[in-house]
């Protein structure tokens, strides 16, 4: 079992930055690929970024490439999403995900709102 708690969301003006954090508790954090997903009102949940167990590979949605960076600290059981040059269309609830072959876990989400 893995429990995930996101933090760091908020209201930011366009062009601003936010850093989301996801704290994981439970066993074997380093065995999980970690990801950030988001869901805007009226839309399906979509992948934002993923990172493999030991951060050997990162994957980003085209819409965030060059603006967002995912990272993880296995010693602290943390995963982060640095978001720069934020756009109004980045407004969504952001969810942390832990995934491996036979199990997957989600956090409760953190709201990110980009507005002037």
Secondary structure, 3 states (H helix, E strand, C coil): CEEEEEECCEEECCCCCEEEEEEEEECCHHHCEEEEEEECCCCCCEEEEEECCCCCCEEECCCCCCCEEEEEECCCCEEEEEECCCCHHHCEEEEEEEEECCEEEECCCEEEEECC
